[in-house]
């Protein structure tokens, strides 16, 4: 039980830290968010619990492909926001584009 609480606290701290820093510096926050902190924490949790390096290697490769599938979100969202679309519409459209990209990755590249 303690391990789950520790995971929760550390993971939550990363998100809170990034969002608080974003209030002061979007560049610094973007750097923190762009770091694969969640991936690294996940690798550490998996390794500590199972020592399964094959699983970590597979997960790392899948993260790479799905990470590339998020590019549409980061292209479409700022474009729409800068061109007067509402935040909600821009979020829905950019997330839908990323979801579609993830389906393409899943079915054509990873075959899972």
N, C-alpha and C positions, 0 to 999 in steps of 0.2 A: 504494500500500500504506500509506503514511504517513497518508493521509487516513482510511482505515478504522480504523487504530489510534487516531487522534485522536478519531474519532467514538465508538469503543468506550470510551475512557478518560473522556471528558466525560459520556457517557450513564451509565456505571457510577457515576461520582462523584455524580451527582444522586440515584441510588437509595440509595447508601451514606449520603450526607448526610441524606436524609429518614429512613432507618431508625435512624441514630444519634441524631438529634435526637428521634425518637419515644421513645427511652429516657428522656429528660429532660423533654420537654414534648409531649404529644399535640396540643395546640392549635397550637403552632408547626410541628410536623411536618405537621399537617393543612393548614395554610396553604400550606406548601411543596408538598405533594402536590397540592393543589387548583389551584395555579398550572399553567397549561398548558405547563410546561417542556419536556416531551417533544415536544409539538406545535411549540413555538417552535424548538426545536433541529432538528426535522425540516424545518420551513420554511427555516431557514437553510441546512441541508445541501443541500436541493433547489435553492434559489436559487444557492448557490455553485457547484453542479455543472452546472446547466442554464439558469438565469435564466428558467425557465418559470413565470411568474406566474399563468398560467391554471390550471396544474396545482395550484399552491399554493392558489388560490382554491377550486377544486373540493374539494381535500383538506380545507380549512378547513370548508367546508359539511358534508361528510360526517362530520367529527369532531364537529360540533355535534349532528347527528342521533344518531350512535352514542353520544355522551356522554350524551345524554338517556336512551338505552336502558340505561345502567348504573345509573340511579336505583333500580330494584328491589333491586339488590345492597346499596346503602347504606341501604335501608329494612328489608329482610328480615334481613340479617346481625345488626345490633344487637338487633333484636326477638328473634330466636331465641336469641342468646347470653344476653340478659338473662332469658330465660324457661327457662333450664336445658338447652337443647339443646347437644350436644357441638359443639366447634369444627368438626370435620370435617363433620358433618351440616349445620350451619349454612352452611358454605362451599359445600358441594355444592348445597344447595337455592338459596341466593342467587345463585350463579354460573349455575345452570340457569335461574333466572328472568331473569337478565340476558341470557343467550344467547337465550332465547325472545324477549325484547324486541328484541334485535338482528336476529333473523330477521324480525320484524314490520316493523322499520324498513327493512331491506333490500328486502323484497318489496313493501311497500305505500307507502313514502315515497320511496326512492331508485331503485327499479326498476333495480337493477344485476345 
